[in-house]
């Protein structure tokens, strides 16, 4: 009788583990690698656009104005 209980217990354990394994393998939730790659690519492109915009703004607008104001501050003749 003791051996029969042991076999039944082992059989139940194997069935439970098989069911758990099936559930894990059938699970398709979560973030994929493609989603993460697309997010990183979007962040890099937006960062590059922002950096290019700031560089253009400082190069064309801020720096010439700043240069003229500094020259005006040190122009003692006029």
ROTI-473520 format. One line per field, with one value per residue: residue number from 1; residue in three letters; x, y, z of N, C-alpha, C, O in turn. Coordinates in steps of 0.001 Angstrom, whole numbers, plus 500000, padded with zeros to 6 digits. Atoms other than C-alpha are relative to their C-alpha. Example, Ala and Ser with C-alpha at 12.3 -4.5 7.8 and 13.67 -1.06 7.14 Angstrom:
n: c(1,2);
res: c(ala,ser);
nxx: c(500890,499180);
nyy: c(498810,498810);
nzz: c(500000,499940);
caxx: c(512300,513670);
cayy: c(495500,498940);
cazz: c(507800,507140);
cxx: c(500900,499230);
cyy: c(501200,501090);
czz: c(500000,500730);
oxx: c(501936,499739);
oyy: c(501181,502198);
ozz: c(500665,500899);
//
This chain:
n: c(1,2,3,4,5,6,7,8,9,10,11,12,13,14,15,16,17,18,19,20,21,22,23,24,25,26,27,28,29,30,31,32,33,34,35,36,37,38,39,40,41,42,43,44,45,46,47,48,49,50,51,52,53,54,55,56,57,58,59,60,61,62,63,64,65,66,67,68,69,70,71,72,73,74,75,76,77,78);
res: c(unk,unk,unk,unk,unk,unk,unk,unk,unk,unk,unk,unk,unk,unk,unk,unk,unk,unk,unk,unk,unk,unk,unk,unk,unk,unk,unk,unk,unk,unk,unk,unk,unk,unk,unk,unk,unk,unk,unk,unk,unk,unk,unk,unk,unk,unk,unk,unk,unk,unk,unk,unk,unk,unk,unk,unk,unk,unk,unk,unk,unk,unk,unk,unk,unk,unk,unk,unk,unk,unk,unk,unk,unk,unk,unk,unk,unk,unk);
nxx: c(500823,499112,499399,501048,500145,498801,500131,501063,499453,499025,500768,500640,498935,499606,501112,500001,498842,500271,500970,499285,499120,500862,500462,498873,499667,501103,500111,499427,500044,498718,499361,499095,498762,500296,500583,498931,499118,500704,499993,498643,499775,500765,499330,498760,500340,500498,498864,499171,500721,499947,498628,499776,500749,499307,498750,500349,500460,498861,499065,500535,500705,499438,498569,499739,500504,499090,498742,500226,500147,498685,499217,500557,499606,498593,499746,499955,499977,501309);
nyy: c(498812,498864,499829,499506,498572,499341,499938,499025,498694,499672,499762,498692,498992,499883,499349,498584,499363,499924,498922,498737,499801,499645,498629,499095,499980,499405,498602,499092,498647,499350,499188,500745,499329,499058,498811,499279,499433,498861,498909,499443,499307,498750,499105,499529,499070,498767,499337,499411,498838,498950,499500,499236,498753,499125,499584,498988,498815,499323,499563,498941,498945,499620,499660,498680,498965,499953,499405,498560,499360,499968,498960,498711,499729,499630,498943,498782,498824,499508);
nzz: c(500000,499909,501318,500886,499694,500505,501455,500289,499665,501047,501221,499854,500079,501404,500707,499624,500629,501436,500193,499800,501147,501135,499804,500209,501421,500744,499612,500992,499470,499781,501018,500863,500366,501080,499372,499312,501025,500609,499016,499945,501264,499954,499056,500611,501079,499395,499382,501053,500528,498987,499973,501234,499870,499059,500625,500997,499286,499395,501037,500856,499288,498707,500036,500589,499102,498849,500474,500179,498693,499349,500689,499577,498630,499942,500953,499191,500884,500412);
caxx: c(500000,502862,504492,501176,500843,504402,503728,500506,502288,505112,502598,500708,503964,504935,501471,501644,505127,504034,501072,503323,505788,502999,501700,505152,505805,502371,502807,503346,503224,505949,508116,509912,513325,511815,509773,512802,514942,512303,512076,515852,515966,513237,515053,518338,516700,514817,517985,519940,517235,517162,520945,521020,518331,520177,523447,521779,520120,523336,525386,523059,521286,522986,526697,526614,524480,526760,529843,528359,527422,530889,532529,530162,531099,534811,534444,535607,535816,532124);
cayy: c(500000,502367,501826,502507,505875,506740,505950,507992,510896,510768,510597,513625,515543,514829,515890,519165,519919,519143,521500,524262,523764,523935,527177,528773,527783,528950,532351,535143,538189,540747,543114,541691,542546,544278,546662,547588,548135,550419,552444,552882,553854,556472,557908,558148,559840,562344,563089,563698,566026,567962,568268,569429,572017,573376,573480,575416,577809,578555,578812,581170,583198,583155,583254,586233,588244,587362,588293,591679,592431,591510,593710,596532,596195,596570,599312,602339,604648,604816);
cazz: c(500000,500809,497385,495627,497412,496436,492767,492809,494484,491919,489073,490406,490788,487168,485957,487883,486585,483015,483375,484758,481917,479352,480877,480849,477242,476097,477768,475234,477508,477917,475968,472995,471666,468638,470799,472857,469758,468227,471451,471571,467898,468379,471400,469474,466481,468660,470618,467424,466092,469350,469389,465758,466483,469494,467563,464715,467177,469041,465852,463954,466637,470018,469170,466716,469122,472003,469976,469041,472658,473923,471266,472238,475895,475168,472555,474527,471484,470817);
cxx: c(500875,500634,498986,499790,501186,499929,498950,500507,501003,499292,499323,501027,500414,498910,499959,501156,499803,499018,500669,500893,499202,499528,501123,500331,498908,499852,500674,499892,501397,500499,500932,501237,499756,499453,501078,500939,499361,499989,501366,500293,499267,500680,501281,499710,499494,501127,500891,499327,500040,501391,500309,499265,500677,501313,499736,499567,501168,500960,499510,499438,500772,501436,500276,499514,500922,501328,499853,499886,501338,500887,499504,500393,501441,500362,499953,499949,498601,498953);
cyy: c(501263,500311,500580,501504,500792,500168,501036,501415,500458,500329,501371,501133,500233,500718,501501,500730,500137,501133,501373,500320,500429,501446,501004,500108,500646,501489,500881,501457,500601,500789,499134,500808,501055,501296,500844,500662,501217,501189,500666,500797,501337,500993,500574,501028,501323,500778,500679,501233,501172,500625,500834,501334,500973,500525,501092,501301,500770,500535,501207,501180,500479,500486,501343,501145,500168,500649,501508,500715,500074,501055,501388,500362,500497,501082,501336,501260,500518,499660);
czz: c(500000,498639,499018,500220,499439,498479,499611,500257,498936,498690,500047,499877,498549,499207,500304,499326,498494,499707,500169,498806,498778,500119,499746,498522,499158,500288,498956,500453,500002,498813,499175,499687,498926,500580,500661,498998,499342,500960,500071,498736,499968,500929,499402,498911,500573,500684,498975,499395,500972,500055,498762,500058,500940,499407,498960,500675,500593,498941,499226,500778,501224,499882,499302,500897,501192,499616,499837,501346,500733,499353,500388,501412,500091,498999,500731,499130,499721,500959);
oxx: c(500538,500761,499352,499611,501024,500301,499149,500234,501002,499696,499325,500761,500583,499211,499733,500982,500216,499179,500406,500953,499625,499493,500888,500596,499199,499097,501831,499784,502397,499966,501672,501329,500430,499859,501094,501368,500039,500183,501454,500882,499827,500781,501571,500392,499899,501163,501361,499992,500220,501521,500964,499798,500766,501664,500476,499932,501246,501553,500314,499470,501027,501773,501072,500189,501215,501885,500733,500414,501620,501599,500300,500563,501761,501544,498884,499692,498432,497790);
oyy: c(502250,501479,501386,502253,501906,501216,501798,502326,501623,501249,502098,502170,501378,501543,502313,501835,501136,501860,502296,501463,501316,502170,502058,501203,501214,502172,500650,502356,499900,500701,498310,501984,502084,502380,502066,501797,502210,502329,501892,501876,502336,502174,501754,502048,502389,502006,501795,502229,502319,501846,501872,502351,502164,501687,502074,502384,501990,501598,502067,502303,501675,501536,502122,502168,501289,501428,502267,501816,501068,501773,502314,501544,501320,501376,501923,502348,501714,500007);
ozz: c(499346,498272,498162,499260,498941,497950,498664,499476,498538,497978,499054,499270,498131,498344,499407,498811,497907,498727,499398,498351,498037,499124,499155,498026,498105,499596,498605,499619,499838,497707,499713,500037,498890,500162,500516,499211,499079,500535,500132,498805,499517,500597,499596,498821,500108,500609,499201,499113,500562,500137,498864,499615,500641,499609,498892,500216,500448,499125,498865,500275,501366,500430,499827,501019,501608,500389,500243,501502,501402,500055,500538,501712,500948,498821,500901,499645,499480,500751);
//
